Amino acid sequence: MIPSKSFLVLFGGLIVCCVMGRCLTSIPSVDCYIVNLENVNCTWNCDSDVSFSFSYWTPDGVPSSRKYTECPTYQVKDGCSVGCIFPFHQGNRFKHLHTSLFHGATQKNQTHDMRIDVKLHPPQNLTVLWNNTTGDVSLWWNISGPVKDTCVESMISYRMDSGTWQDLKELLPASTSYTFAKVSRTKSYMFRVRSRYASHCKQFKYWSDWTAAVQWGPVEPSNSADISVKKGLYVAFGVVALAIILIIMVRVLLECERIRVIFVPVVPDATKNLNDLFYDYGGNVEGWVQISPELRDAFKSDFNETACVVRETATR
């Protein structure tokens, strides 16, 4: 089957378009959120070397007015645009944001509900204060930017020694301080704080980033450390004392004959008292004991007994 002329023209145009880099490109989705009521940050993925263009518009009270504004500041990564930052105007607190991301003749329009998409800056000046009288640790921090403190809630996370981070279940609305009652004096603590718009104003889904962690403690050495140090001292003292006692005993045994006999008794040499038996009598105990001939003869038998032969006959 021979392809039609229109198909060949279409196929050829597609090839030329691809060669010139003008093929239709897949446009990614755009995510936007307001940063600390100061700027709007919109981001998208860029998996190729294609650089996208971005524009936006917000309702200004005129329904028919849709004037798009070109992005003033692009975020670029590896030569590809991945985001846009533009100012947020307090006087125009829009509920919806309309964005357009495009490349060549291909574009993707989206509408974003910005009423809950607000992300605050991390709290600032996190400070730890220790009350030596009560044993309490107090945290203090500040909320930055044009944000009312009454509409901000905070979360505290802490870590003891080298353990894992734990978040307080209690959220702190309209507060920039918190007190930990009677903390351990022998442990090290790390604290950090983050914040977001409180639920009594409107529940926002973005938490700020955590503050830099602040360390406190310990103010006293731990009991386990004291025990290990004391145990080491006891062991060292015992080894030294045992060595001294051993040296004294060796010196006494070498110089004092009477004491050495008590601890190391002398085993008598049997050969000194049995020289006659071994050398004069050749080990003959009877001769060495000097038994009289009469007594020796008394133990000898003076009769002979004939042998009686016993034979068993086989029965048939």
C-alpha positions as CSV (number, residue, x, y, z in Angstrom):
1,M,0.0,0.0,0.0
2,I,1.4,3.4,-1.1
3,P,1.1,6.2,1.6
4,S,-1.1,9.1,0.5
5,K,0.4,12.4,-0.4
6,S,-1.2,14.2,2.5
7,F,0.3,11.7,5.0
8,L,3.8,12.1,3.5
9,V,3.5,15.9,3.8
10,L,2.3,15.6,7.4
11,F,5.0,13.2,8.3
12,G,7.7,15.3,6.6
13,G,6.5,18.4,8.4
14,L,6.7,16.6,11.8
15,I,10.3,15.6,11.1
16,V,11.2,19.1,10.2
17,C,9.5,20.4,13.3
18,C,11.4,18.0,15.5
19,V,14.7,18.8,13.9
20,M,14.1,22.5,14.5
21,G,13.3,21.9,18.1
22,R,9.7,23.0,17.7
23,C,7.9,19.7,18.5
24,L,5.1,19.8,21.0
25,T,6.7,19.6,24.5
26,S,5.0,18.0,27.6
27,I,4.2,20.9,30.0
28,P,4.7,20.0,33.7
29,S,2.3,21.1,36.4
30,V,2.9,24.2,38.5
31,D,2.8,24.3,42.3
32,C,2.5,27.7,44.0
33,Y,2.5,29.0,47.6
34,I,2.9,32.4,49.3
35,V,6.1,32.9,51.3
36,N,5.6,34.8,54.5
37,L,3.0,37.1,52.9
38,E,5.9,38.7,51.0
39,N,6.5,36.7,47.8
40,V,4.8,34.0,45.7
41,N,6.9,31.0,44.8
42,C,5.9,28.8,41.9
43,T,7.9,25.8,40.9
44,W,7.7,23.0,38.3
45,N,9.8,20.1,37.2
46,C,12.3,20.3,34.3
47,D,13.4,16.9,33.1
48,S,15.0,18.1,29.8
49,D,17.0,21.0,28.4
50,V,13.8,22.8,27.4
51,S,13.4,26.2,29.2
52,F,9.8,27.2,29.9
53,S,8.3,30.6,30.1
54,F,5.9,31.6,32.9
55,S,3.3,34.3,33.4
56,Y,0.5,34.9,35.9
57,W,-2.5,37.1,36.7
58,T,-4.7,37.7,39.7
59,P,-8.3,39.0,39.9
60,D,-8.3,42.8,40.4
61,G,-12.1,43.3,40.6
62,V,-12.7,43.5,36.9
63,P,-14.0,40.1,35.8
64,S,-13.1,40.6,32.1
65,S,-9.6,41.8,32.8
66,R,-7.1,39.0,32.4
67,K,-3.8,40.7,32.1
68,Y,-0.9,38.2,32.4
69,T,2.4,39.4,33.8
70,E,5.7,37.9,32.7
71,C,7.8,36.3,35.5
72,P,10.2,39.0,36.9
73,T,12.6,36.5,38.5
74,Y,13.2,32.9,37.3
75,Q,14.8,30.1,39.3
76,V,17.2,28.3,37.1
77,K,18.8,24.8,37.6
78,D,21.2,23.3,35.2
79,G,20.3,25.8,32.5
80,C,16.6,25.0,32.8
81,S,14.0,27.3,34.4
82,V,12.3,25.5,37.4
83,G,10.5,28.2,39.2
84,C,9.4,31.8,39.4
85,I,9.3,34.3,42.3
86,F,7.2,37.4,42.2
87,P,5.9,39.9,44.8
88,F,2.8,39.4,46.9
89,H,0.8,42.6,47.5
90,Q,-0.9,42.9,50.8
91,G,-3.5,45.2,49.3
92,N,-4.5,42.6,46.7
93,R,-5.0,39.5,48.8
94,F,-6.2,37.3,46.0
95,K,-8.0,34.0,46.6
96,H,-7.0,32.5,43.3
97,L,-3.9,32.7,41.2
98,H,-4.0,32.0,37.5
99,T,-0.7,30.8,35.9
100,S,0.4,29.9,32.4
101,L,3.5,27.8,31.7
102,F,4.4,27.5,28.0
103,H,7.1,26.6,25.5
104,G,6.6,27.7,22.0
105,A,3.0,27.1,20.9
106,T,2.3,24.7,23.8
107,Q,1.1,26.0,27.1
108,K,-0.6,24.8,30.3
109,N,-3.0,27.1,32.2
110,Q,-3.8,26.4,35.9
111,T,-5.9,28.0,38.7
112,H,-4.5,27.8,42.2
113,D,-6.5,28.3,45.5
114,M,-4.1,30.4,47.5
115,R,-6.2,30.9,50.6
116,I,-4.3,28.1,52.5
117,D,-1.1,28.0,50.5
118,V,1.0,30.2,52.8
119,K,4.4,29.2,54.1
120,L,6.1,31.3,56.8
121,H,9.8,31.9,57.3
122,P,11.3,29.9,60.2
123,P,11.1,31.6,63.6
124,Q,14.1,33.7,64.5
125,N,16.4,34.3,67.6
126,L,15.6,31.0,69.3
127,T,17.0,31.4,72.8
128,V,17.2,28.9,75.7
129,L,17.1,30.2,79.4
130,W,17.9,28.0,82.4
131,N,16.2,28.7,85.8
132,N,18.6,27.3,88.4
133,T,16.1,27.6,91.2
134,T,13.2,25.7,89.7
135,G,15.2,23.5,87.3
136,D,13.1,24.7,84.3
137,V,14.2,25.5,80.7
138,S,12.4,28.2,78.8
139,L,12.5,28.8,75.1
140,W,11.9,32.1,73.4
141,W,11.7,33.0,69.7
142,N,10.4,35.7,67.3
143,I,8.1,35.6,64.3
144,S,9.5,37.5,61.3
145,G,7.8,39.4,58.5
146,P,4.4,41.1,58.2
147,V,2.6,38.4,60.1
148,K,0.3,38.9,63.1
149,D,1.5,36.8,66.1
150,T,-2.1,36.1,67.0
151,C,-2.6,34.1,63.8
152,V,0.6,32.0,64.1
153,E,0.9,28.7,65.9
154,S,4.3,27.0,66.7
155,M,5.6,23.5,67.2
156,I,8.6,22.5,69.3
157,S,10.8,19.5,68.7
158,Y,13.5,18.3,71.1
159,R,16.1,15.6,71.4
160,M,17.9,14.2,74.5
161,D,21.6,13.3,74.2
162,S,22.0,11.3,70.9
163,G,18.3,10.1,70.7
164,T,15.7,10.8,68.0
165,W,13.8,14.0,67.6
166,Q,10.4,14.2,69.3
167,D,7.6,16.7,68.6
168,L,5.5,18.1,71.3
169,K,1.9,17.0,70.8
170,E,0.8,20.4,72.1
171,L,0.6,23.2,69.5
172,L,1.3,26.7,70.7
173,P,-1.2,29.2,69.2
174,A,-0.3,32.9,69.5
175,S,2.8,32.2,71.6
176,T,6.5,32.7,71.2
177,S,7.7,31.0,74.3
178,Y,7.5,27.6,76.1
179,T,8.8,26.2,79.4
180,F,10.0,22.7,80.0
181,A,9.5,21.9,83.7
182,K,12.3,20.3,85.8
183,V,14.5,18.9,83.0
184,S,17.3,16.5,83.8
185,R,20.5,18.3,84.8
186,T,22.7,15.4,83.6
187,K,21.4,15.2,80.0
188,S,22.1,17.2,76.9
189,Y,19.1,18.7,75.0
190,M,18.6,20.0,71.5
191,F,15.6,22.3,70.7
192,R,14.1,23.6,67.4
193,V,10.9,25.4,66.4
194,R,8.7,25.8,63.3
195,S,5.5,27.8,62.7
196,R,2.5,28.2,60.5
197,Y,-0.8,30.1,60.4
198,A,-3.0,29.0,63.2
199,S,-6.3,27.1,62.8
200,H,-8.4,29.8,64.4
201,C,-7.5,32.1,61.6
202,K,-7.5,29.5,58.9
203,Q,-5.9,26.1,58.7
204,F,-2.9,26.4,56.4
205,K,-1.1,23.3,55.1
206,Y,2.5,24.5,55.0
207,W,4.8,24.5,58.0
208,S,7.8,26.7,57.9
209,D,11.3,25.1,57.9
210,W,12.8,24.3,61.3
211,T,15.0,26.8,63.0
212,A,18.6,25.9,63.6
213,A,18.9,23.6,66.6
214,V,20.0,25.1,69.9
215,Q,21.8,23.0,72.5
216,W,21.5,23.1,76.3
217,G,23.1,21.1,79.1
218,P,24.2,19.2,80.9
219,V,24.9,21.3,84.0
220,E,26.0,18.3,86.2
221,P,27.9,15.1,85.3
222,S,25.7,12.1,85.0
223,N,25.6,9.4,87.8
224,S,26.7,6.7,85.3
225,A,29.9,8.7,84.6
226,D,30.6,9.0,88.3
227,I,30.1,5.3,88.8
228,S,32.4,4.4,85.9
229,V,35.1,6.7,87.2
230,K,34.9,5.3,90.7
231,K,34.9,1.8,89.4
232,G,38.1,2.5,87.5
233,L,39.8,4.0,90.5
234,Y,38.8,1.0,92.7
235,V,40.3,-1.4,90.1
236,A,43.5,0.5,89.8
237,F,43.8,0.8,93.6
238,G,43.2,-3.0,94.0
239,V,45.9,-3.9,91.4
240,V,48.5,-1.6,93.1
241,A,47.7,-3.0,96.5
242,L,47.9,-6.6,95.3
243,A,51.3,-6.0,93.7
244,I,52.7,-4.4,96.9
245,I,51.5,-7.4,99.0
246,L,53.0,-9.8,96.5
247,I,56.4,-8.0,96.6
248,I,56.4,-8.0,100.5
249,M,55.6,-11.7,100.6
250,V,58.4,-12.7,98.2
251,R,60.9,-10.6,100.2
252,V,59.9,-12.2,103.5
253,L,60.1,-15.7,102.1
254,L,63.5,-15.1,100.7
255,E,65.0,-13.5,103.9
256,C,63.2,-15.2,106.9
257,E,63.9,-18.9,107.2
258,R,61.3,-19.6,109.9
259,I,58.5,-18.0,108.0
260,R,59.6,-19.7,104.8
261,V,59.3,-23.1,106.5
262,I,55.8,-22.3,107.5
263,F,54.6,-21.3,104.0
264,V,57.0,-23.8,102.1
265,P,57.5,-26.8,104.4
266,V,60.7,-28.9,103.8
267,V,59.9,-32.5,102.6
268,P,62.4,-34.9,104.4
269,D,64.7,-37.0,102.2
270,A,63.9,-40.6,102.8
271,T,67.3,-41.7,101.6
272,K,69.0,-40.2,104.5
273,N,67.3,-42.6,107.0
274,L,67.2,-45.6,104.7
275,N,70.8,-45.6,103.5
276,D,71.5,-49.0,105.3
277,L,68.5,-50.6,103.6
278,F,69.5,-49.3,100.1
279,Y,73.2,-49.6,100.3
280,D,74.1,-52.2,102.9
281,Y,71.3,-54.7,102.6
282,G,70.5,-54.2,98.9
283,G,66.8,-53.5,99.7
284,N,66.4,-56.7,101.7
285,V,63.9,-55.7,104.4
286,E,64.2,-58.9,106.4
287,G,67.9,-58.5,106.7
288,W,67.6,-54.7,107.4
289,V,65.1,-55.4,110.2
290,Q,67.4,-58.1,111.6
291,I,64.8,-60.9,112.1
292,S,66.3,-63.8,114.0
293,P,66.8,-67.1,112.2
294,E,64.3,-68.9,114.5
295,L,61.5,-66.4,113.7
296,R,62.4,-66.6,110.0
297,D,62.2,-70.4,110.1
298,A,58.9,-70.3,111.9
299,F,57.2,-68.8,108.9
300,K,58.5,-71.6,106.7
301,S,56.4,-74.8,106.1
302,D,57.8,-78.0,107.6
303,F,55.7,-80.5,105.7
304,N,55.1,-81.5,102.1
305,E,51.6,-82.2,100.8
306,T,51.1,-84.5,97.8
307,A,49.1,-83.2,95.0
308,C,45.6,-84.6,94.4
309,V,44.7,-84.9,90.8
310,V,41.1,-84.3,90.0
311,R,39.7,-85.5,86.7
312,E,36.2,-85.2,85.3
313,T,34.9,-88.0,83.2
314,A,32.5,-87.4,80.4
315,T,29.2,-89.1,80.6
316,R,27.8,-91.0,77.7
